[in-house]
Amino acid sequence: MNLKNLAKNLGISETTVSRALNGYPEVSERTRERVLAAAQLAGYRPNPVARSLASGRTNVIGIIHPLPNDLADPMFMQIVGGMTQALEERQMDLIIAPVSQMNELRAYQHMVQERRVDGLIVARTRLYDERVAYLANQGLPFVAHGRTRVNEPHAWFDYDNEAGMSMAVQHLLSYGHSRIGLISAPLEMNFARQRFDSFKFSLQTAGISADPSHLIDGANDRRSGYLAMQRLLQNPSVPTAVIVDNHMSGVGAIRAMLDANIDIGKNMSIIVWGRMEDSLAGYNVTTIEQPNPDKAGIKMVEMLLALQSGTPPSELQELWQPILIAGETVSQIKT
C-alpha cells in the first residue's frame, strides 16, 4: 500500500493524506483519525527518509536539558509522556539531549545550525534567558516551558505562579499563621522569582513583612531542601509555617522535619508546590498542584506544530491555573 492508493481508497487528496500523516495542525482531527486508522488497517508505513526529504523536516522535536536535569522528577516525566503521546499520534519523535550547563547555549546553536530537529521545547526558563533570546532571532520554532523577561515575541506555556503562591499564603493566613517561611528554588529561575515576589506581596497586602531570615533560596532537590529546612528549624525565631516552592526540595524539607521530631501539621505547618510521591513523604501534604501535566505536554506539542504552520508566536501564549489541595499538614496555629 502506497500513499497514492491510500488516498484513492479514502477519497481524499494525496496532499491531505500526507499532511494528516505528518501531523500538520490544519488538518481536522476527524480527518486525521480517519487517515491514521486507514493507514494502520492497510499496514501503510511511510518511508521516513523520503518523508523527511519531501517535507524538509526531520519529524523530531527536541528538549535540551543541562545536567543535573529533571529526569528524576516524576512531574517532568508526566509532561514528557504527554509530549510523546502527541508526537507518536503524528508519527514524530522526541529526543532529550542532556548537556553540561557550560555548553548549553552551544548545544542550542548546533541544533539550529544543523537543523537536527523541527522544533524545541525550552524548559526551566530563566529571568533573562539567553536561550530564548537566541531562538527568538532564529528560524527554528520553539515553545518556552515557562515565561521569561526576554522581550522578543515568542510562544510560551506556563502555570500561574503568582496566583498559586497567593493561594498558599492566604491558606496559611486563614489558619492564623503570620510567621511564614519560604524555601525557594534558585531565584534566577523565572518560576521561582515569580513565586518569591508573590509570597512577599501577599504578606505585605496582609500587613505582614516577610522576615529575611525565613527566606531561603537555591533549593531545588532533596538534599538542598533538607538543608534549607534545617536552617529554618535552627532559626532563633522558628516560623510556624513554611511554603516550599518545588516538590523535589519539598521531600527533603519534610524529611528534615521528621528527623527533628516535628509533629507536622501540629507543631509546624507546611505547603509544598507540586504533588509528591506519598511513599516518599508519608503524609497527605497540602499542595499547590499544577493539574494535568500530561495534557500540558500535549498542549506544548500542539503549540509547536501551530508555529510550524505559521501561527504568530504572540498568539501562542498559554497560562493555566494551579489549584490548592488541602491535606493534613496545615492546622490552626496554637496560641
N, C-alpha and C positions, 0 to 999 in steps of 0.2 A: 504494500500500500504506500503510495507516494502522496505528496501534498496535493497534486492536481486531482487525483482520484478521490481523495478525502473531501476536497472542496466540492467536487461534482456530486458525490453521494449526499452531501449535506444541502446542496443547492445554494451554496454561499460562494462568494468570490474567493479566489486564492489569497488575495491580499488580506481579506478579513480573517480567513482561517490562520494565516501566518501571524497576523497581529494578535489573535486570540492565544495562539500557542506561545507567543513570545512575551505575553503579559502586558501588552500596551493598554493603558487605562481607558482609552477612548472606546474600546470595545465593551459593550454592555455585559454585565455579569451573567445574564441569562444566555447570551450567545457564547461567552467564554466557556461556561459549564457545558453547554451542548457540544461545542467543538472538542473540549478535553475528554468528555465521555465517549464521543465517537472515535477519537484517536486511540483511546485506551482499548476500546472494544475491537478496533481493527488492528491493534498491535503496532500502530504507527509510532516511530521514533525518529525525530528529526536528526539529521547529521549535525552534530554540534559545530564542527569546523565550517561546514558550508553555511550554517545559520549565522555564525559569527562573521564570516566574510561578507555575506549578503547584507547583513544589518549594520556592520561596522561596530558591533557590540561584543563584549565578552560574555554577557549574561551572568556576570558575577558582581555582587555587592560586597564591599569591604568594611571592616572595622579595624582600626589600628589602635592597639592598647599598649600603653607604656607599662613596663614592669616596675614594681609589682602591680598586677592588674586585678580585675574583678572576677576572674574565673572561679573563685571560691565563693562568690556571692550568689546565693540561690535566687534573689530577685533579678539580678542581671541575667542569669541563665534562663529565667522565665521570659524575659524580654527577647533574648536571643531565640528562644523556642518559638515565639510568635513570629519573628522575622523569618525564621527557617520555614515555618508553615506557609507563610505568604509567598515566599520565593519558590518553594517546591511546587506550589499550585501553578506557577508560571514557568516551571522548568528552568529555574535560575538557581544559582548557588550563593552561599555566604561564606566568606573567609574572614577569620580573625587573625590578625598579624601582630603578635607580641613584639615590642621593640624596647630598647633601653630608653630611659627618659631623655638622655642627652642627644639621642638620634631620632627623636620622634618627628620633628618637623622635616628632617631629611627623608624620612620614610614617606611622608605625605607628598613631598616633591617627586620622589621616584614613582609613586602610584599615579600621579598626574602626568608626568612627562612620558612615562612608558605605557600609559593607558592600560594598566593591568586590570582595572575594574571599570564598571559603568557608573558607579557612584559610591559615595562613602557616607557612613554614619559616624559623626564626630561625638564621642562620648565624654562625659565628665568635663563640661565646658568651664572655662576659667573667666575671671572678670574681664581681662583684656586678653583675648585668646588669639595667639599668632597663627594657629592652625585655621581658625575660622576666617581671619583676615586674609590669609594666603589663598584659601579656597574660593573666597568670595570674588577674587580677582582672576580666577582661572575659569576654564570652561567646563569643569567636571561637576556634575550635580552632587549636592551633599545636603544632608539634614543634620542639624546640630541637636543632639540629645541634651537639652538644657539651653538656657539663654546665656547671653554674653553682652558686654557693653561695646562690642565692635559695631560700628555704625553702618557698614555696608549691608544692604538688604540681603537677608538670607533666610532659608527655611529653618524652622526650629520646632521642636516638640518639648513640652515641659509640664510639670505639675506646679500648682500654685504654692510656692514655698512660703510666701508671706502669709497667705490665708491659713495654711496648715500650722505654722508656728503660732499664729494668733489664737487658733483654736486650742492649742496645747496650753498656752499661758492662761487663757480665760478659764479653762477647765480647772487648773490648779487654783486660780484666784477664787473660783466658786466654792472651793473646799477650805478657804481661809488661809491659803499659803501666800506669803509675801516675800519670804526669803528663799528665792528660787535660783538654782544654779543651772548653768548651760555647759554641756560638753559638745564641742563643735568639731567638724572635720576641718582641714586646713582652709583658712579664710580666703585664700586665692582662688578656691573653687567657688564658682558662682552660686551654686545652690546653698553652700554653707554661709556665704556672705549674706544672701537674701534672708535666710532663716535667722542669722545672728542679728541683723538690723531689725527684723520684725519682732524678735524677742525683746530687744531694748525698747522699741517703740511701744509695744503692747504694755510693758511695765510702766513706761513713762505716762501713757494715757491713763493708767490706773493710779497715777500719783506716786509711783514707786521708782526709785533709782536703782538700777542694777549694780550690785556690789562687784567691782572689778575682780576681786579675789575669788568670786564664784563663777567666773567666765574662763573656761579652759578650751583652747583650740588645738588643732593639729592631731586630733584623734580620729582615725578612720579604719582601725582594725581592732581586734580583740585586746591585744596587748596594750595599745595606747589608750583604749577605753578603760581598761583595768587601772592603769597608772593614773589616769585623769580622775577617776572616782576616788582612788586612794588619796590624792591631793585634797579633794573636797572634804573627805572624811577627817583629814588631819587639820583642816582649817579651824582657827580659834572660834569662828562663828560658822558652824556647820549649817548648810542650807537644809530646810525642812523638806524640800522637793527638788528634783533635778530633771531636766529635759536633755536627752541625748539625741543629737540631730541626725544620726545614721545608725542603722540596726547592726552593722558589723561591730562598731565600738560599743553598742548597747549591750551586747552579750558580755563583753569584758567588764563593763560597768556593773552589771548585775552580779557577776561572779565576785567582784571586789566587795560588794555589799554583803553577799552571803559569807565570804571569808571573814568579814568584820562582825559577823553575827548580827547584822541589821535585820530587823523584822520588816521586810519590805511591804510597804503599803500601810504600815502602822507606825514604826519609828521614823521612816522616811518614805516619801512617795517618789515615783519615777514614771516618766513617759518617754517612750522611745519612738523615734521616727522610723517606720518600716517594721513590718511583721518579722518576728524572729522565730526560729525553729523552737517549738515547745520543748523538744528534747534537750536543747542547749540551755535554755533559760530555766525551765522547770516551773514557770509562773505564767498565769494568764495576764500578760503585760498590757497595760493601757498603751495604745499605739496611735500614731498618726500614720494612716496607711495610704499608699498610692494604689488605688484599685486597678485591677485588670492589667498587670504588667505584660501579659501575653498579647492582649489587644493593643497595648501601646506599641509593641514591636511590630505588629501588623500595620498599625497606622503609619509608622515611620517609613515602612517599605512603600506603602501606597503614596505617601507624600513624595518619596524619591522618584517613583515611577511617573508621578504627575509632573515633576520637574523635567524629566526626560522628554515629556510630551509638550513642553512649552509653557506650563503654568508659571506665572511670575513668582519668584520666591516670597515676595511680600504678601502673597495670598495664601501662603502655606506656613502659617504660624499658629500652633495649636497649644492651648493651655487647658489642662484637665485639673479637676478639683480633688484634693485629698479629703479623707474623712477621718474622724476620730472614732476609735473603737475602744469603749470603756472596758477596763479589766479590773483586776484585783490589786493593782499596785498603786492606786491613788485612794487616799482616805482623808477625812476631815482632820485638820491639824489639831493637835492636843493643846489645850490651854492650861 
